[in-house]
Amino acid sequence: MDWMKYRFIYLLVSGTIIIAGIFSLFKWGLTIGIDFKGGTIAEYSFKEKISTEDVSKKLEDEGIQVFSVQDTGDGRYFFRLPALNTKDQEKIKGIFQEVAQGSEELRFETVGPSVGPELVKKTIYAAAIASVGILLWVAFQFKSLKFGVSAVLAMFHDSFCLLGIFSLLGHFYGFEIDFLFVTALLTTLSFSVHDTIVVYDRIRETQSRTGGSLCDIANHAITKTMVRSLNNSFTIIFMLLALMLLGGSTVKWFATALFVGTILGTYSSPFVAVPIIVFWDEAEKKIKSRK
Amino acid sequence: MSKNFLKILLILFLTLVSFYISLPPEIPVKFNIAGINIDKRFYRPGLNLSFGNFSIKKNFDLVLGLDLAGGSHLVFEIDTTNIDEGRRKVAVEAVKNVMEKRVNLFGISEPNVQTSSYEGRDRVIVELPGVKDTQEAVGIIGKVAQLSFAEVGSKEEQGLIITNLTGADLKSSDVAFDKNTGKPMVLIQFSDGGAKKFEELTERNVGKPLPIILDNEVVSAPVVQEKISGGSAQISGEFTLQETKNLSIQLNAGALPAPVSLVEQRTIGATLGSESIGKSVGAGTIGLIMVMIFMILNYGKLGLVADVALFIFGVITLALYKLIPVVLTLPGIAGFLLSVGMAVDSNILIFERFKEEKPKRNLADALEVSFGRAWDSIRDANISTLVTAFVLANPLDFNFLNTSGPVRGFAITLSLGIAISLFTGIVVSRNLLRVFVRESKR
């Protein structure tokens, strides 16, 4: 099948996602979670239903600012507060004891403002080291910088699209960028390359056995690996879907990020990484023939 | 034939051993058939071997992280402004050691205390599994607890004069009750040097109060009746029993060499933790069943072989988690589930290749060729994932990368999963398929 013939469609799809992402990132930015900007998230369960307004008012009276309270059902409430110390935590417990009998602290996470910037830096280092490592590995294995660079470009494509999509999700559904999202992002990086390498490997093999124009070889390689790519993605998607639908609240968004990342990684291998190589190869030949 | 047979036996043996290790320690069996009630508990004994002086003891229990077992993750930042550049490292290490001692004295099993230094910020990370009262723990761990004794100045020199007798001169401390009032107090025992200093101090101050200062606050000022030798004293202020207990812990562990502040606290209640386990196990089981059915629907009998290999992958992974042991966290479970996807991928690559090669040559050859060709992809692809997992896990503890937290848990299970999937994908699937192909030829 002549996959390369429809190159402009892939460009259109990727372009749309990227432009929507850029738009959203500029307009709304990312919804940053407490891991990076500091603050508190606390989850409490009560034996009976409580009035969130009353509780917020009581907390504010004690000098504890309340950003939001969310009723998550089953008598459970999710509070967003600024960074707190243990005395405030004690106060909150006391207030809740007053409000309703049998309150239980399910989760209390507070992060000071000094922690975030460090995490951002460490994450950038991690992403940079991983990208360089992968670039070198692919370039070495395929003995061509072309392969290495386009694999990494496809990888950046995926992570940027993921970031853009989650900027939109953050704006419309309140998704917060946290530690786990960053993990999902980095996993997407590796998954994207994982898939790309399988296609590249097929290109390399066909090249050495039959030869021919890179465009034809690429078409052949994509055809031969398409079923595998889809099947493999399905198995991962099954696992992630189960986590998204049945996993706990902490894992849900993480699984969603991995889910989107998996789809992007599968898509980008034949439709971003390979077209880049073909385009690069054609451009190279044109320049050479002009000389 | 015999060589292959041997390999299959080995795989079977490995699977059985792993399966045994991966079983939970207690298996309740409860059912009711035709009026016969069966309610039994099977126990899986741990390993308990001894040869002379040498003994091996393993209980094969899963180690659960704070987010699953419940507990607190605390990060303290050390204020090192008053400490010279050169002594900073020693001070940070000392803070860590004192905190570790306090945590142990507080009676928390298997705490994890580590330091982290980054761009001039020195931190101590304290992980306390199963702690219910975090505030209490923070109070004990995070207080400087600098004890000192002072003299009341004479008329010319007003105020308190801090002496050189401090908490560092203590040998031990204990909780006791005042015989007369029944109030709780802290009994302290000085070291030899401390006892001497105390003797001199009390001799000098007979008839005068002797203020005892804790962190710049006078906690009590008993009036000295007579010279005290023998090196024991008591601190009795307005303390509750809990406070005396905590003070005793702090004094026994020693003072922190620098003040600290809590910059991060993550506490997960045990309820939420066990809920997360239940949900993740449920999600994992359903996901696995879906994958297995998918493989059978797609590849028929070959898919069944892949499912067997996947089962073996599962039990080996679980057994290794217990043997290493890997601290299992929620992101760690996600890492495991993702590696299941990668493990199946090896099989898919081989099967797709097998479909292509089958018309070209006989079955056994096609199988070997498929394995050879697919191996290049499997190796290259998995190594690239391992590179990322390695950076995320940061096994060499580089300071510029994360040294703890959820990301690490995820990366460790993911890399372990990939490593095991390379083994099961190549060794287990290959040998199972060889036998399978041979059987179907007959």
Interface residues (C-beta under 8 A of the other chain):
Chain A: E43 S45 N85 T86 K87 Q89 E90 E104 E105 L106 R107 F108 E109 T110 V111 G112 S114 V115 E118 L119 K121 K122 Y125 A126 I129 A130 G133 I134 W137 V138 Q141 F179 L180 V182 T183 L186 T187 L189 S190 F191 V193 H194 D195 I197 V198 D201 R202 E205 K224 T225 V227 R228 N231 N232 F234 T235 I236 F238 M239 L240 L241 A242 L243 L245 L246 G247 G248 T250 V251 F254 A255 L258
Chain B: D67 V75 E77 Y118 E119 R121 T134 Q135 V138 G139 L262 V263 E264 Q265 R266 T267 I268 G269 T271 L272 E275 S276 K279 S280 G282 A283 G284 I286 G287 L288 M290 V291 F294 M295 N298 L330 P331 I333 A334 L337 L338 V340 G341 M342 V344 D345 I348 L349 E352 E356 R373 D376 S377 D380 A381 N382 I383 S384 T385 V387 T388 A389 V391 L392 F400 L401 N402 G405 P406 V407 F410 A411 L414
